[in-house]
């Protein structure tokens, strides 16, 4: 089971941020926590048996709580959000594409 840090590292690949110069771990971690919340809205079945338990933000060392096949979808969400804060028009198009990949990846 991957950790949240490992999922952040997957999100860094298309961002060309291996050295963590552009995006702080805390920023990407926040995006991943939002992605998990969004995944629970789109796919409530992912919370089977935990419906009454409120979601608490995870830290970098915590295990990724979704099935392993959704790692890329969550990383795509974080990548899309990171691209959305950049000001270039090309990044806006990339952000939209990554957000669509997230939604598609949940199905």
C-alpha positions as CSV (number, residue, x, y, z in Angstrom):
1,X,0.0,0.0,0.0
2,X,1.6,3.3,-1.0
3,X,2.0,6.2,1.3
4,X,0.7,9.7,0.7
5,X,4.3,10.8,0.1
6,X,4.6,8.2,-2.7
7,X,1.4,9.5,-4.3
8,X,2.8,13.1,-4.1
9,X,5.9,11.8,-5.8
10,X,3.8,10.3,-8.6
11,X,2.1,13.7,-9.0
12,X,5.5,15.4,-9.3
13,X,6.5,13.4,-12.4
14,X,4.4,15.4,-15.0
15,X,5.1,18.6,-13.0
16,X,8.9,18.1,-13.6
17,X,9.4,18.8,-9.9
18,X,11.6,15.9,-8.8
19,X,13.7,18.3,-6.7
20,X,10.6,19.7,-5.0
21,X,11.5,23.2,-6.1
22,X,8.2,24.3,-7.5
23,X,5.6,22.7,-5.2
24,X,5.9,22.0,-1.5
25,X,4.9,18.6,-0.2
26,X,2.3,20.3,2.0
27,X,0.7,21.8,-1.1
28,X,0.5,18.6,-3.0
29,X,-0.7,16.8,0.2
30,X,-3.5,19.2,0.5
31,X,-4.5,18.5,-3.1
32,X,-4.4,14.8,-2.4
33,X,-6.6,15.1,0.7
34,X,-9.1,17.0,-1.5
35,X,-8.9,14.4,-4.2
36,X,-9.8,11.7,-1.6
37,X,-12.7,13.7,-0.4
38,X,-13.9,14.2,-4.0
39,X,-13.4,10.5,-4.7
40,X,-15.7,9.6,-1.8
41,X,-18.4,11.9,-3.2
42,X,-18.1,10.5,-6.7
43,X,-17.8,6.9,-5.5
44,X,-19.4,6.5,-2.1
45,X,-18.8,2.8,-2.3
46,X,-15.1,3.5,-1.5
47,X,-16.1,4.3,2.1
48,X,-18.0,1.0,2.5
49,X,-18.2,0.3,6.2
50,X,-17.0,3.8,7.2
51,X,-19.9,5.9,6.2
52,X,-20.4,7.5,9.6
53,X,-16.7,8.2,10.2
54,X,-15.6,11.7,9.2
55,X,-12.6,12.0,6.9
56,X,-9.5,13.4,8.7
57,X,-6.7,14.9,6.6
58,X,-3.8,12.5,6.2
59,X,-0.1,13.3,6.5
60,X,2.7,12.3,4.2
61,X,3.6,9.1,6.1
62,X,0.0,7.8,6.2
63,X,-1.1,5.0,3.9
64,X,-3.1,6.0,0.8
65,X,-6.7,5.0,1.8
66,X,-8.1,4.2,-1.6
67,X,-7.4,1.1,-3.7
68,X,-4.0,1.0,-5.3
69,X,-5.5,1.3,-8.8
70,X,-6.7,4.8,-7.9
71,X,-3.2,6.2,-7.1
72,X,-2.8,7.6,-10.6
73,X,-6.3,9.2,-10.5
74,X,-5.4,11.0,-7.2
75,X,-2.0,12.0,-8.5
76,X,-3.7,13.4,-11.6
77,X,-6.0,15.5,-9.4
78,X,-3.0,16.9,-7.5
79,X,-1.2,17.6,-10.8
80,X,-4.2,19.3,-12.3
81,X,-4.6,21.6,-9.2
82,X,-0.9,22.4,-9.4
83,X,-1.2,23.3,-13.0
84,X,-4.3,25.4,-12.3
85,X,-2.2,27.8,-10.1
86,X,0.3,28.4,-12.8
87,X,-0.6,31.4,-15.0
88,X,0.2,30.2,-18.5
89,X,-2.6,29.4,-20.8
90,X,-1.0,26.0,-21.7
91,X,-1.1,25.1,-18.0
92,X,-4.9,25.9,-17.8
93,X,-5.5,23.4,-20.6
94,X,-3.3,20.8,-18.9
95,X,-5.1,21.4,-15.6
96,X,-8.4,20.7,-17.3
97,X,-7.1,17.5,-18.9
98,X,-5.7,16.2,-15.5
99,X,-9.0,17.0,-13.7
100,X,-10.8,15.0,-16.4
101,X,-8.4,12.2,-16.1
102,X,-9.1,12.1,-12.3
103,X,-12.8,11.9,-12.9
104,X,-12.4,9.2,-15.5
105,X,-9.9,7.3,-13.4
106,X,-12.4,6.9,-10.6
107,X,-14.8,4.9,-12.8
